[in-house]
Structures are given as C-alpha cells and as structure tokens.
Amino acid sequence: MSIFEYLENGSLPDDDTTSRKTVAESEHYTLLDHKLYHLHTPRQKQKAKLQAVTQQLCLPRTMRDAVIKAYHDNNSHIEFDKLYGSIRSKYYWP
C-alpha cells in the first residue's frame, strides 16, 4: 500500500505499524488531478519569516534519471548544485 492509495481511496496496509506510518506521513502529501504532490515547508531560521508551503510533484524512481538528464541538457549544462536546487524546488523523491 502507498500514500497515494491511502489518499485516493482510504486503503491502509494490514500491518498496524505501517498503517500508522502511512496516516502520519499522508499529512505531508496531497492529490491534485490524480497526481501525488509533497507539501514542502521550508525550514525557517527566523520564526518571523513566513514562507509558503510548496507543492512538489512526486517522481517515481523510474523517471528520476530522465528528469535529471532533461534539466541538465535543457538548462545550458548548469553545475550540479544549481541543477539539483532547481529540480528539488519542483520535484520530490523520498
């Protein structure tokens, strides 16, 4: 069972520990147009600064290499840190 299945139809794993973990983690995810998004809250160094929650599209493992290659090739072959930062702001992979 996955968080996607839980959010989609309320299905939980039979194992109690896994079920509790799924429910707890599901608070950080949402479904939009049948796609799973991670709700990222930036870490705040100062409590006075309020930053909006960012929706990051969850990528399956099978698509990660293709996304990295496409970002690298289509963004003038930028350095790794900039590439990773750009991808990380839009996509999520646990």
C-alpha positions as CSV (number, residue, x, y, z in Angstrom):
1,M,0.0,0.0,0.0
2,S,1.2,3.5,-0.6
3,I,0.3,7.0,0.5
4,F,-1.2,7.5,-3.0
5,E,-3.6,4.7,-2.4
6,Y,-4.5,5.9,1.1
7,L,-5.3,9.4,-0.2
8,E,-7.1,8.1,-3.3
9,N,-9.4,5.6,-1.6
10,G,-8.6,5.3,2.1
11,S,-6.9,1.9,1.7
12,L,-4.4,1.1,4.5
13,P,-1.9,-1.8,4.9
14,D,-2.9,-4.7,7.2
15,D,0.1,-4.1,9.4
16,D,-0.7,-1.7,12.2
17,T,2.7,-0.1,12.4
18,T,2.8,0.6,8.6
19,S,-0.8,1.9,8.7
20,R,0.1,4.4,11.4
21,K,3.2,5.5,9.5
22,T,1.1,5.9,6.3
23,V,-1.5,8.0,8.0
24,A,1.1,10.2,9.7
25,E,3.1,10.8,6.5
26,S,0.0,11.4,4.5
27,E,-0.3,14.8,6.2
28,H,2.6,16.0,4.0
29,Y,1.0,15.0,0.7
30,T,-2.0,15.9,-1.4
31,L,-3.6,14.6,-4.6
32,L,-4.3,17.1,-7.5
33,D,-5.5,15.9,-10.9
34,H,-4.7,12.3,-9.9
35,K,-1.0,13.2,-9.2
36,L,0.7,13.0,-5.9
37,Y,2.4,16.1,-4.5
38,H,4.6,16.5,-1.5
39,L,3.8,19.6,0.6
40,H,7.2,21.1,1.4
41,T,7.5,23.6,4.2
42,P,10.9,25.4,4.0
43,R,12.9,25.4,7.2
44,Q,12.8,28.7,8.9
45,K,15.8,30.2,10.6
46,Q,13.8,33.0,11.9
47,K,10.3,32.5,13.3
48,A,9.3,35.9,12.0
49,K,9.8,34.9,8.4
50,L,6.8,33.1,7.0
51,Q,7.2,31.1,3.8
52,A,4.5,29.5,1.8
53,V,4.2,25.7,1.5
54,T,5.5,24.5,-1.9
55,Q,3.9,21.6,-3.8
56,Q,6.5,19.3,-5.2
57,L,5.4,16.7,-7.8
58,C,6.4,13.2,-6.5
59,L,8.5,11.4,-9.1
60,P,8.6,7.7,-9.5
61,R,12.1,6.2,-9.4
62,T,11.8,5.2,-13.0
63,M,11.6,8.9,-14.1
64,R,14.4,10.4,-12.0
65,D,17.3,9.8,-14.3
66,A,15.3,11.2,-17.3
67,V,14.4,14.3,-15.4
68,I,17.9,15.0,-14.3
69,K,19.2,14.5,-17.8
70,A,16.5,16.7,-19.3
71,Y,17.1,19.5,-16.8
72,H,20.9,19.3,-17.5
73,D,20.5,19.3,-21.3
74,N,17.9,22.0,-21.4
75,N,19.4,24.4,-19.0
76,S,22.8,25.1,-20.6
77,H,24.5,22.3,-18.7
78,I,24.4,24.1,-15.4
79,E,26.6,22.9,-12.5
80,F,25.3,20.2,-10.2
81,D,24.3,22.3,-7.2
82,K,22.2,24.7,-9.3
83,L,20.7,21.8,-11.2
84,Y,19.8,19.9,-8.0
85,G,18.4,23.0,-6.4
86,S,16.2,23.7,-9.4
87,I,14.9,20.2,-9.6
88,R,14.4,19.9,-5.8
89,S,12.2,23.0,-5.8
90,K,9.8,21.4,-8.2
91,Y,10.0,17.7,-7.6
92,Y,10.2,15.4,-4.6
93,W,11.6,11.9,-4.3
94,P,11.9,10.3,-0.9
